[in-house]
Amino acid sequence: MKRLALPLLAAALVFSGAAHAQLKQDTPRPLGYKKVADALAGLQKNPDAKVSHPSGWTVYTIQKPEVAVWSFVPEKHEAYPAVVRRLIRKTDEGTFVEMKVLCEAKQDACRRLALHFQQMTEQMQQKLQEMQAQKGQGAQK
């Protein structure tokens, strides 16, 4: 999942015109669902949601009004059932990645899932910042 999630989210950020990305949690958007099954059912009905299945995960990507990537853990994962939503938000301050986790498994498994996705998001943000810095250096030449 890690190999596929980083490029997918990085590409989404680049194509959304991101100048930089940081984790921002002061005004999070509600997830909109109280159960993982409800989130999956809602996304399955959404005509704007594009589905993929990297490494057994079910991933829905929605491009509008904001880029949202919903990652559902496979049935054999220790945190099943769970979903992680990463929302790319543009503000006057820049572009931010907001992460929300809905996990119905045991607390320790949910904590590990959230930590894993937080680390992936931080790595993706660092790569994006490096790409933006290189792009800025190229424009100065």
Backbone hydrogen bonds in HBPLUS format (Angstrom, degrees):
<---DONOR---> <-ACCEPTOR-->    atom                        ^
c    i                          cat <-CA-CA->   ^        H-A-AA   ^      H-
h    n   atom  resd res      DA  || num        DHA   H-A  angle D-A-AA Bond
n    s   type  num  typ     dist DA aas  dist angle  dist       angle   num
A0005-ALA N   A0001-MET O   2.80 MM   4  5.85 157.1  1.85 160.4 167.8     1
A0006-LEU N   A0002-LYS O   3.38 MM   4  6.25 173.7  2.38 148.4 149.0     2
A0008-LEU N   A0004-LEU O   3.27 MM   4  6.24 158.1  2.32 143.1 149.6     3
A0009-LEU N   A0005-ALA O   3.00 MM   4  6.09 170.5  2.01 155.8 157.7     4
A0010-ALA N   A0006-LEU O   2.89 MM   4  5.93 160.8  1.92 153.5 159.9     5
A0011-ALA N   A0007-PRO O   2.85 MM   4  5.87 161.0  1.89 146.0 151.2     6
A0012-ALA N   A0008-LEU O   3.06 MM   4  6.25 154.1  2.13 140.8 148.3     7
A0013-LEU N   A0009-LEU O   2.94 MM   4  6.20 154.6  2.01 147.6 154.0     8
A0014-VAL N   A0010-ALA O   2.94 MM   4  6.20 162.1  1.97 152.3 157.0     9
A0015-PHE N   A0011-ALA O   2.89 MM   4  6.04 171.0  1.90 155.7 158.1    10
A0016-SER N   A0012-ALA O   2.98 MM   4  6.03 126.9  2.27 134.5 148.0    11
A0016-SER N   A0013-LEU O   3.17 MM   3  5.05 133.2  2.40  91.7 104.7    12
A0018-ALA N   A0013-LEU O   3.07 MM   5  5.42 159.3  2.11 156.3 155.6    13
A0017-GLY N   A0014-VAL O   3.03 MM   3  5.36 160.5  2.06 111.4 115.8    14
A0097-VAL N   A0022-GLN O   3.05 MM  75  5.98 151.6  2.13 133.6 142.6    15
A0039-ALA N   A0035-LYS O   3.17 MM   4  6.55 152.5  2.25 147.6 154.9    16
A0040-LEU N   A0036-VAL O   2.98 MM   4  6.30 164.0  2.01 157.7 161.6    17
A0041-ALA N   A0037-ALA O   2.96 MM   4  6.11 162.7  1.99 145.2 150.2    18
A0042-GLY N   A0038-ASP O   2.90 MM   4  6.02 157.4  1.95 145.3 151.8    19
A0043-LEU N   A0039-ALA O   2.97 MM   4  6.19 159.7  2.01 151.8 156.7    20
A0044-GLN N   A0040-LEU O   2.93 MM   4  6.10 153.0  2.00 149.5 157.3    21
A0045-LYS N   A0041-ALA O   3.25 MM   4  6.45 138.9  2.43 140.2 149.4    22
A0046-ASN N   A0043-LEU O   3.10 MM   3  4.97 147.0  2.22  97.3 107.3    23
A0049-ALA N   A0046-ASN O   3.15 MM   3  5.49 162.3  2.19 112.1 117.6    24
A0050-LYS N   A0061-THR O   2.91 MM  11  5.20 172.1  1.91 147.5 149.0    25
A0061-THR N   A0050-LYS O   2.86 MM  11  5.20 154.8  1.93 143.7 151.9    26
A0052-SER N   A0059-VAL O   2.86 MM   7  5.26 140.9  2.02 145.8 157.8    27
A0059-VAL N   A0052-SER O   2.92 MM   7  5.26 174.7  1.92 150.8 152.2    28
A0057-TRP N   A0054-PRO O   2.96 MM   3  5.48 163.9  1.98 128.4 129.2    29
A0058-THR N   A0072-PHE O   3.24 MM  14  5.10 165.5  2.26 140.7 144.9    30
A0072-PHE N   A0058-THR O   2.79 MM  14  5.10 174.8  1.79 158.5 159.7    31
A0060-TYR N   A0070-TRP O   2.88 MM  10  5.06 155.7  1.94 146.8 153.1    32
A0070-TRP N   A0060-TYR O   2.79 MM  10  5.06 170.1  1.80 158.6 161.5    33
A0062-ILE N   A0068-ALA O   2.90 MM   6  5.19 160.0  1.94 151.3 157.6    34
A0068-ALA N   A0062-ILE O   2.86 MM   6  5.19 156.6  1.91 151.2 158.1    35
A0088-ILE N   A0067-VAL O   2.82 MM  21  5.28 171.6  1.82 166.1 167.9    36
A0069-VAL N   A0086-ARG O   2.85 MM  17  5.20 160.3  1.89 146.9 153.7    37
A0086-ARG N   A0069-VAL O   2.84 MM  17  5.20 161.1  1.87 146.2 152.3    38
A0071-SER N   A0084-VAL O   2.80 MM  13  5.13 166.6  1.81 149.0 153.1    39
A0084-VAL N   A0071-SER O   2.90 MM  13  5.13 151.4  1.98 134.6 143.6    40
A0073-VAL N   A0082-ALA O   3.12 MM   9  5.76 160.8  2.16 145.0 150.7    41
A0077-HIS N   A0074-PRO O   3.05 MM   3  5.42 163.9  2.07 115.9 120.9    42
A0080-TYR N   A0077-HIS O   3.11 MM   3  5.44 165.3  2.13 118.6 119.5    43
A0104-GLU N   A0081-PRO O   2.89 MM  23  5.57 176.4  1.89 176.4 176.8    44
A0083-VAL N   A0102-LEU O   2.86 MM  19  5.37 152.2  1.94 147.4 156.7    45
A0102-LEU N   A0083-VAL O   2.91 MM  19  5.37 168.6  1.93 164.4 167.4    46
A0085-ARG N   A0100-LYS O   2.82 MM  15  5.24 162.4  1.85 156.7 161.9    47
A0100-LYS N   A0085-ARG O   2.87 MM  15  5.24 153.1  1.94 149.9 158.4    48
A0087-LEU N   A0098-GLU O   2.79 MM  11  5.08 161.8  1.82 151.3 155.8    49
A0098-GLU N   A0087-LEU O   2.82 MM  11  5.08 169.3  1.83 151.2 154.7    50
A0089-ARG N   A0096-PHE O   2.73 MM   7  5.13 164.1  1.76 158.5 161.5    51
A0096-PHE N   A0089-ARG O   2.72 MM   7  5.13 161.9  1.75 151.1 156.4    52
A0091-THR N   A0094-GLY O   2.70 MM   3  5.24 160.7  1.74 158.4 165.4    53
A0094-GLY N   A0091-THR O   3.15 MM   3  5.24 152.0  2.23 102.2 110.4    54
A0110-CYS N   A0106-LYS O   2.98 MM   4  6.25 159.1  2.03 157.7 164.6    55
A0111-ARG N   A0107-GLN O   2.88 MM   4  6.09 153.4  1.95 149.5 157.0    56
A0112-ARG N   A0108-ASP O   3.00 MM   4  6.25 157.7  2.05 148.2 153.5    57
A0113-LEU N   A0109-ALA O   3.01 MM   4  6.22 155.5  2.07 145.9 152.5    58
A0114-ALA N   A0110-CYS O   2.99 MM   4  6.20 165.6  2.01 151.0 154.4    59
A0115-LEU N   A0111-ARG O   2.97 MM   4  6.15 158.9  2.01 147.6 153.6    60
A0116-HIS N   A0112-ARG O   2.90 MM   4  6.05 161.1  1.94 148.3 153.5    61
A0117-PHE N   A0113-LEU O   3.03 MM   4  6.29 165.0  2.05 154.9 158.0    62
A0118-GLN N   A0114-ALA O   2.89 MM   4  6.02 150.6  1.97 145.2 154.3    63
A0119-GLN N   A0115-LEU O   2.92 MM   4  6.14 158.2  1.97 151.7 156.7    64
A0120-MET N   A0116-HIS O   3.01 MM   4  6.32 157.2  2.07 146.5 152.9    65
A0121-THR N   A0117-PHE O   2.88 MM   4  6.03 157.8  1.93 146.3 152.3    66
A0122-GLU N   A0118-GLN O   2.93 MM   4  6.17 158.4  1.98 148.2 153.9    67
A0123-GLN N   A0119-GLN O   2.96 MM   4  6.19 158.5  2.01 149.5 155.1    68
A0124-MET N   A0120-MET O   2.90 MM   4  6.09 161.2  1.93 149.9 155.2    69
A0125-GLN N   A0121-THR O   2.87 MM   4  6.07 156.2  1.92 148.8 155.5    70
A0126-GLN N   A0122-GLU O   2.97 MM   4  6.18 153.4  2.04 145.0 151.9    71
A0127-LYS N   A0123-GLN O   2.98 MM   4  6.26 161.5  2.01 151.9 156.5    72
A0128-LEU N   A0124-MET O   2.90 MM   4  6.09 156.4  1.95 148.0 155.1    73
A0129-GLN N   A0125-GLN O   2.92 MM   4  6.13 157.8  1.97 147.5 153.1    74
A0130-GLU N   A0126-GLN O   2.98 MM   4  6.25 154.0  2.04 147.0 154.2    75
A0131-MET N   A0127-LYS O   2.91 MM   4  6.18 155.4  1.97 148.6 155.3    76
A0132-GLN N   A0128-LEU O   2.88 MM   4  6.14 158.4  1.93 151.3 157.3    77
A0133-ALA N   A0129-GLN O   2.88 MM   4  6.07 152.0  1.96 144.8 152.7    78
A0134-GLN N   A0130-GLU O   2.96 MM   4  6.19 159.5  2.00 149.0 154.0    79
A0135-LYS N   A0131-MET O   2.92 MM   4  6.11 154.2  1.98 145.7 153.4    80
A0136-GLY N   A0132-GLN O   2.89 MM   4  6.10 151.6  1.97 143.6 151.2    81
A0137-GLN N   A0133-ALA O   2.93 MM   4  6.21 149.5  2.03 146.0 154.2    82
A0138-GLY N   A0134-GLN O   3.00 MM   4  6.21 151.8  2.08 145.1 152.5    83
A0139-ALA N   A0135-LYS O   3.12 MM   4  6.36 143.0  2.27 141.2 150.6    84
A0140-GLN N   A0136-GLY O   3.22 MM   4  6.43 135.2  2.43 137.3 148.1    85
